C-alpha cells in the first residue's frame, strides 16, 4: 500500500496545474495574488513549497527588537480589541512569511486567549510574540512557555491559584484543549495537576513562581508521582501517547479538510514522526504540504474560509488599498475578531462559519472591498479577459463553464442596462467591473479554501 505522505511529484497522469497551485497557496497564505499563482505554476510544487515554508520575513530576534516593540508603543495596555485586531491584520497584509502568520493564527485558536477578559493589549501582544516565535518550531517549548504566559495566566485564572486553594482551570485546559484531548485523563489528574500550578504570579518580567504560595508536596498525575511543578506537568502531557495524535489530527484539519475523518492508519505514522522529531512543527507541516495526501482531489476546496482568510484574500487578490482598522471593524460582523476568540475552545470553524447571517455579511463585505480601482483588472481588454482574470485569481478557473459564460454575458449586457443620467462613461465601466467582481466573490466556490 503506498504511503499517503510520500511527496507529490507531477506526472503525465497527475500533472502540476493551476488548480493544484491554488490549492497549495490557499492553504498556506491568506489568499494568493495573480503574480504568486503564476510563479507557483511556473516553479512547480517543490520550489513553491520551499518558498512558502521559509518565507522572506525578518528573524524572530529582529522582530523582537523592532516591529514588536513599535507595536507595543503604539498600543497601550488599554487599547481596544478592534485596535489590537487591526495591528495583527496589518502584519498579515504585509508579511513576507504568510505560512508562519497562518500557523500563528492556528495556535492562537488552539490556546484561545481573549483580550475581552485579559483587558491588556500588551499582554496579548506578548502572547502573540510567543506564538509567532514558536509557530513553526518546537511545540514542547511553546507549551512550556504558555504555562507561565501572563495573558494565559489571567485568562485561565492561574493568578488566583494558591497553595491550599488551587484553581483547576489551566490544568484542565492544558489536558483537554492544549495537549491530550478528551479521554486520556481523569478528574483526579486535573485536581492533582492544579496543585502543581499554584503560586505562579504575573510580574513585570513575566510569569514567576512564588515558592511561598506553591504546593510543593507529592502529586499523582497521569500515573506518575512526584513533587511536580508546572514544567513537570507539561512534560507528563507531552510524554503521553495521546499528545502527538491529538495535535496531528488538529493540524490535518487545519491544512487538509474541515470534515473528513482521518483514519488511524494515516494519523499514527505522522504522530510517531512528530514525536520522534521532538515536536518539530515545521517538519510536520512540510510533510503534510508536500504529500500526495494533501494534493488528493478529495481535499480540494474541503475547507470553509475563515472570515480573515475571506477578507484578506479579496484585498490581496484585487491589489486593493484597504486599511487594517477598517478591515478589523468589518470582520467583527462575520464572527472573527482577532485576539478575541469566543471561548476557551476558540472558534469552531469549518461549516460553522457559514449561516444565513454570515453569508449576507460576506456578500456585503465583498461589495465594500470592491470599491475603488483594482490593480488586478488594470489593463484588461474585453469582457472575457476581465472575467478570466477574476476567475484565475479567486477560483483558479475551478468553476463550471456555464458560470464563466454567465459572467461574460452579464458584462456584455451591462452597457445596455439603464443607468443614472449623471453617470459618465467611466462611471458606467467602474460600476459594471465592480458588479462582476462582486458576483465572482459571492460564488459558493469562493467561500471554500
C-alpha positions in Angstrom: 0.0 0.0 0.0 1.5 3.4 -1.0 2.3 5.8 1.8 -0.1 8.8 1.5 2.6 11.0 2.9 5.1 10.3 0.1 6.0 13.5 -1.6 3.8 14.5 -4.5 5.7 14.6 -7.8 4.0 15.7 -11.0 3.4 13.0 -13.6 1.7 12.9 -17.0 -1.4 11.4 -15.4 -1.2 13.7 -12.3 0.3 17.0 -13.5 1.0 20.2 -11.7 -1.8 22.6 -12.6 -3.2 26.0 -11.7 -5.8 24.2 -9.6 -3.1 22.5 -7.5 -1.0 25.7 -7.2 -4.1 27.5 -6.0 -4.8 24.7 -3.5 -1.4 24.9 -2.0 -1.5 28.7 -1.9 -4.9 28.9 -0.4 -4.0 26.6 2.5 -0.6 28.3 3.2 -1.4 32.0 2.7 -4.4 34.3 3.2 -5.2 34.3 -0.5 -2.8 34.4 -3.4 -2.1 37.3 -5.8 -2.1 36.7 -9.6 1.7 37.0 -9.6 2.1 34.4 -6.8 -0.2 32.0 -8.7 1.8 32.4 -11.9 5.1 32.0 -10.0 3.8 28.8 -8.4 2.6 27.4 -11.7 6.0 28.1 -13.3 8.2 26.9 -10.4 6.4 23.7 -9.5 5.4 22.2 -6.2 8.8 21.5 -4.7 10.2 25.1 -5.1 6.9 26.7 -4.2 6.5 24.7 -1.0 10.1 25.6 -0.1 9.4 29.3 -0.7 6.3 29.1 1.5 8.0 27.2 4.3 10.9 29.6 4.6 9.2 32.9 3.6 11.1 36.2 3.5 10.2 37.6 6.9 12.7 39.0 9.4 14.1 36.7 12.0 12.4 36.5 15.4 15.2 38.4 17.0 14.8 41.3 14.5 11.1 41.4 15.2 11.6 41.3 18.9 13.8 44.4 18.8 11.9 46.4 16.1 8.4 45.8 15.0 7.1 44.2 18.1 8.5 47.0 20.3 7.0 49.6 17.9 3.6 47.7 18.2 3.7 47.8 21.9 4.5 51.5 21.9 1.6 52.2 19.6 -0.8 50.0 21.5 -1.0 50.9 25.2 -2.4 48.4 27.7 -5.9 50.0 27.3 -6.0 49.7 23.5 -9.4 48.5 22.2 -9.9 45.0 20.9 -10.5 46.4 17.4 -7.2 48.3 17.5 -5.4 45.2 18.6 -7.0 43.2 15.8 -6.1 45.9 13.3 -2.5 45.6 14.4 -2.4 41.9 13.5 -4.3 42.4 10.3 -1.7 44.9 9.3 1.0 42.3 9.8 -1.0 39.7 7.8 -1.4 42.1 4.9 2.3 42.9 4.6 4.0 39.7 5.8 6.7 38.1 3.8 6.0 34.7 5.5 2.3 34.1 5.3 2.6 30.5 6.4 4.2 31.5 9.7 1.4 34.0 10.2 -1.2 31.4 9.4 0.2 28.9 11.8 0.4 31.6 14.4 -3.3 32.1 13.9 -3.8 28.3 14.3 -2.0 28.3 17.6 -4.0 31.5 18.7 -7.2 29.5 18.2 -5.6 26.4 19.9 -4.7 28.4 23.0 -7.8 30.7 22.6 -7.0 33.6 24.8 -9.2 36.7 24.6 -8.4 40.3 25.3 -12.0 40.7 26.5 -11.1 39.1 29.8 -7.3 39.8 29.8 -8.0 43.6 29.3 -4.4 44.3 28.5 -3.3 44.8 24.9 0.4 44.5 25.8 -0.1 41.1 27.4 -1.9 40.0 24.3 0.9 41.2 22.1 3.4 39.3 24.3 1.4 36.1 23.8 1.3 36.8 20.0 5.1 37.1 20.1 5.3 33.8 21.8 3.0 32.1 19.3 4.8 33.7 16.4 8.3 32.7 17.7 7.3 29.0 18.1 4.7 28.7 15.3 6.9 26.6 13.1 9.2 25.5 15.9 9.3 23.2 18.9 5.8 22.6 20.3 7.3 21.4 23.6 8.9 24.9 24.1 5.7 26.6 23.1 3.5 24.6 25.6 6.0 25.0 28.4 6.2 28.8 27.9 2.4 29.1 27.6 2.0 27.8 31.1 3.6 31.0 32.5 2.5 33.4 29.8 0.9 36.4 31.6 -2.0 36.7 29.2 -2.8 33.0 29.6 -2.4 33.2 33.4 -5.0 36.0 33.6 -7.3 34.3 31.0 -7.5 30.9 32.9 -7.2 32.4 36.4 -3.8 30.9 37.2 -3.0 34.1 39.2 -5.8 33.0 41.7 -4.3 29.5 42.3 -2.6 29.3 45.7 -1.4 26.6 48.0 -4.4 25.1 49.6 -6.9 26.7 47.2 -5.7 25.5 43.7 -7.7 26.7 40.7 -8.3 23.9 38.2 -8.9 25.9 35.0 -5.4 25.8 33.5 -4.7 22.2 34.4 -8.0 21.1 32.8 -7.5 23.1 29.6 -3.8 22.0 29.4 -5.0 18.4 29.1 -8.3 18.7 27.3 -7.6 21.5 24.8 -3.9 22.0 24.6 -2.3 18.6 24.6 -4.3 15.4 25.0 -8.0 15.9 24.0 -10.8 14.4 26.0 -10.4 10.9 27.4 -6.8 10.2 28.4 -7.1 11.8 31.8 -9.3 11.7 34.9 -10.8 14.4 37.2 -8.2 13.2 39.8 -5.4 14.0 37.3 -6.9 17.5 36.9 -7.1 18.1 40.7 -3.6 16.9 41.3 -2.1 18.8 38.4 -3.8 22.0 39.6 -1.7 21.8 42.7 1.4 21.9 40.6 0.3 25.2 39.1 -0.2 27.0 42.4 1.9 30.0 43.3 2.6 31.4 39.8 2.2 35.2 39.6 2.4 37.8 36.9 5.4 40.2 37.3 6.8 42.9 35.0 9.3 40.2 33.9 6.6 37.6 33.1 5.1 34.7 34.9 7.2 33.7 38.0 6.8 31.2 40.8 6.3 32.4 44.3 7.5 29.5 46.4 5.6 30.5 49.5 2.3 30.1 47.5 3.3 26.9 45.8 2.1 23.4 46.8 5.4 21.5 46.7 4.1 18.2 48.0 3.9 14.9 46.1 1.2 14.7 43.4 0.0 11.8 41.2 -0.8 12.8 37.6 -1.3 10.5 34.6 0.1 7.5 36.6 3.3 9.3 37.8 4.0 10.6 41.3 6.4 13.3 42.3 6.8 16.8 43.8 5.7 18.3 40.4 5.7 21.9 39.4 4.3 23.5 36.2 7.0 22.3 33.8 6.8 18.7 35.1 3.0 18.5 34.4 3.6 19.9 30.9 6.3 17.2 30.3 3.9 14.4 31.5 1.3 15.6 29.0 3.9 15.7 26.2 5.1 12.2 27.0 1.6 10.8 26.8 1.0 8.9 23.6 -2.3 10.8 23.0 -0.5 14.1 22.7 1.1 13.8 19.2 -2.1 12.1 17.9 -4.2 15.0 19.1 -2.0 17.7 17.6 -1.5 15.9 14.3 -5.3 15.5 14.0 -5.8 19.2 14.5 -3.1 20.2 12.1 -4.5 17.9 9.4 -7.9 19.5 9.9 -6.2 22.9 9.5 -4.4 22.1 6.3 -6.4 19.3 4.7 -10.1 19.1 5.5 -12.6 20.5 7.9 -14.9 17.5 8.0 -13.1 14.4 6.7 -12.3 11.8 9.4 -8.6 10.9 9.0 -8.2 7.2 9.8 -5.7 6.0 12.4 -3.6 4.4 9.6 -2.9 8.0 8.4 -2.6 9.7 11.8 -0.4 7.2 13.6 2.7 7.4 11.3 2.6 11.2 11.4 2.2 11.2 15.2 5.1 8.9 15.5 7.2 11.1 13.3 6.1 14.2 15.1 7.1 12.8 18.5 10.5 11.5 17.2 11.3 14.9 15.7 10.9 16.5 19.1 7.6 18.0 18.2 9.1 19.9 15.3 6.0 21.6 13.8 7.8 22.9 10.7 8.8 19.3 9.8 5.2 18.1 10.3 3.7 20.9 8.2 6.3 20.3 5.5 5.4 16.6 5.4 1.7 17.4 5.0 2.1 20.1 2.4 4.4 18.1 0.1 2.4 14.9 0.3 0.2 13.1 -2.2 -2.4 13.1 0.5 -2.6 16.9 0.7 -3.0 17.2 -3.1 -5.6 14.5 -3.5 -8.6 15.8 -5.4 -11.0 15.0 -2.5 -9.2 17.6 -0.4 -9.5 20.5 -2.8 -12.0 23.1 -1.5 -12.6 20.8 1.5 -12.4 23.7 3.9 -14.6 26.8 4.6 -12.6 30.0 4.6 -12.5 31.8 7.9 -13.5 35.4 7.8 -9.9 36.6 8.0 -9.0 34.4 5.0 -12.0 35.5 3.1 -11.5 39.3 3.6 -7.7 39.4 3.3 -7.9 37.1 0.2 -10.1 39.7 -1.5 -7.8 42.6 -0.6 -4.7 40.7 -1.8 -6.3 39.3 -4.9 -7.6 42.7 -6.1 -4.5 44.6 -5.0 -6.9 46.9 -3.2 -5.8 49.6 -0.7 -7.8 48.8 2.4 -6.6 49.9 5.9 -6.4 47.2 8.6 -8.5 49.2 11.0 -11.4 49.3 8.5 -10.9 45.6 7.9 -11.0 44.8 11.6 -14.2 46.7 12.1 -15.9 44.8 9.2 -14.7 41.4 10.4 -16.4 41.8 13.7 -19.7 41.3 11.9 -18.5 38.0 10.5 -17.7 36.4 13.8 -13.9 36.5 13.9 -12.2 39.3 15.9 -8.5 38.5 16.2 -7.3 38.4 19.9 -10.9 37.7 21.0 -12.0 34.1 20.3 -15.4 33.4 21.8 -14.4 30.8 24.4 -11.6 28.6 25.7 -12.4 26.3 22.8 -11.7 29.0 20.2 -13.7 29.4 17.0 -15.5 26.3 15.9 -14.5 27.0 12.3 -15.4 24.8 9.3 -19.1 24.7 8.4 -19.9 26.8 11.5 -18.6 29.9 9.6 -21.5 29.8 7.2 -25.1 30.6 8.0 -27.7 32.9 6.6 -26.4 35.9 8.6 -22.7 35.4 7.9 -23.3 34.7 4.2 -25.1 38.0 3.9 -22.3 39.6 5.8 -19.7 38.1 3.5 -21.6 39.5 0.5 -21.8 42.9 2.0 -18.1 42.9 2.9 -17.1 41.7 -0.5 -19.1 44.5 -2.1 -17.5 47.1 0.2 -14.0 45.8 -0.6 -14.6 46.2 -4.4 -14.8 50.0 -4.0 -12.1 51.8 -5.9 -9.8 50.8 -8.7 -8.4 47.2 -8.8 -4.8 46.5 -9.8 -6.0 43.1 -10.9 -8.2 44.4 -13.7 -5.9 47.3 -14.8 -5.2 46.9 -18.5 -7.7 44.1 -19.1 -9.2 44.4 -22.5 -12.6 42.8 -23.3 -15.2 41.2 -21.1 -13.7 37.7 -21.4 -10.3 38.9 -20.2 -11.9 40.6 -17.2 -13.8 37.5 -16.2 -10.8 35.2 -16.8 -8.6 37.3 -14.6 -11.1 37.3 -11.8 -11.7 33.5 -12.1 -7.9 32.9 -12.3 -7.1 34.7 -9.1 -10.1 33.9 -7.0 -11.0 30.4 -8.2 -8.2 29.2 -10.4 -10.9 28.7 -13.1 -12.4 25.9 -10.9 -16.0 26.7 -11.9 -18.4 25.2 -14.5 -18.1 26.6 -18.0 -21.7 27.9 -17.6 -20.6 30.1 -14.7 -17.9 31.7 -16.8 -20.3 32.2 -19.7 -22.9 33.8 -17.5 -20.4 36.3 -16.1 -19.3 37.3 -19.6 -23.0 37.6 -20.7 -23.6 39.8 -17.7 -20.8 42.2 -18.9 -22.0 42.1 -22.5 -25.5 43.1 -21.4 -24.4 45.7 -18.9 -23.9 48.6 -21.3 -27.5 48.2 -22.4 -28.8 48.5 -18.9 -30.4 51.7 -17.7 -28.2 53.9 -15.5 -28.4 57.3 -13.8 -28.2 60.2 -16.3 -25.5 61.8 -14.2 -23.1 58.9 -14.8 -20.2 59.3 -17.2 -18.9 56.5 -19.4 -16.1 56.0 -16.8 -18.7 55.6 -14.0 -20.6 53.0 -16.0 -17.4 51.0 -16.6 -16.4 51.2 -12.9 -19.9 50.1 -11.9 -20.0 47.0 -14.1 -16.5 45.9 -13.2 -17.3 46.2 -9.5 -20.6 44.3 -10.0 -19.0 41.4 -11.9 -16.2 41.2 -9.3 -18.8 41.1 -6.6 -20.6 38.3 -8.4 -17.4 36.3 -8.5 -16.7 36.8 -4.8 -20.3 35.7 -3.9 -19.9 32.4 -5.7 -20.2 29.3 -3.4 -16.9 28.1 -4.6 -15.1 31.2 -3.3 -16.3 30.5 0.2 -14.1 27.4 0.2 -10.4 27.2 0.7 
